[in-house]
Amino acid sequence: MFETTAAADIGSAFLRIALRGGVFSDEARAALDPSNPTRVLAFGGAARRLLNASEAHPVGECVSDIELTGMMLRRLVLDSSKRHTLFGMNLVIALPPRVRSVERDAAFAAGRAAGFRRITAVEAGLAGAIGAGLDIGGDTAHMTVDIGRCGVRMLTFANGGALAAYRTSFGSTAFDRSIAAWLAENKGVAVGMRAAEKLKMSYGGESAGSAGSKLDSGRSQRLSVTDAELEEAMRPAMNRLITAFSSAMNELPPEAAADLIDNGVTLIGGGAKLHGLPKTLSDALGVPVRMAEDPENAVANGMRKAMRGEAELLNLMAG
């Protein structure tokens, strides 16, 4: 049976498509011809592997390149649905809490650029809550925190709707920048953002190694970084995240804040997978914090559950 609806979670790091048959994803990046920037050489993970190309990230805090995002969206939906055309297919887009009109317009424009004609939107935070297994229709407050590449979005909800929303202008790449800055200052070595991200993801696992350039000579050098050093390197970014959490919780109505002491906070998004993050936040904030199962796919999984569960959840999500 043909898929008639696709749901999209358009993130700055990954584009995820939910269909009734499953969730499909690819990196939100493109490789462009350096001599002709209008010529796209590859999308997604394939674009990362083309070292002789210019790299483009068409999604930041919101869709910044409508045409490229539309091309990525069209390719992934057609590949995932095994269709040859988007004719007769509808698109549902997950949008952040209290989205600004310019962000909404850009996301809808990308959907139209992909070839969809009927486009609707749902609340990404509520979709993520469904994907994380939370009861969005209950009468006590819950909070989801979506930690993305370029931003952190916090949503407190009850009775199927938002109570409060808070967002930051920094995301998980703040940890990468903190690591790169620490290595330059304390080891005299310059590393790129890819190497810094690899070090971040190694935290809590085996001792990590990376290649960098000595700042004083420019010569390449291998270096190893311990967990203790990574913890120190990431501390500025962690403190920013804790401060943002505290600000969001301070804005809550007293009843909702009290509910979170029992219900806790659920982390979603790829940035939630940083080793030890739930415990660090819980210790700092005094509320239980847990990472959702499959956090990076929580929003897409929530939309898929809504599509498979029919009207009740869809109505709650659409508000």
Secondary structure, 3 states (H helix, E strand, C coil): CCCCEEEEEECCCEEEEEECCEEEEEECCEEEECCEEEEEEEEHHHHHCCCCCEEECCECCCECCHHHHHHHHHHHHHHHHCCCCCCCCEEEEEECCCCCHHHHHHHHHHHHHHCCCCEEEEEHHHHHHHHCCCCCCCCCCEEEEEECCCCEEEEEEECCEEEEEEECCCCCHHHHHHHHHHHHHHCCEECCHHHHHHHHHHCCCCCEEEEEEECCCCCEEEEEECHHHHHHHHHHHHHHHHHHHHHHHHCCCHHHHHHHHHHCEEEECHHHHCCCHHHHHHHHHCCCEEECCCHHHHHHHHHHHHHHHCHHHHHHHHC
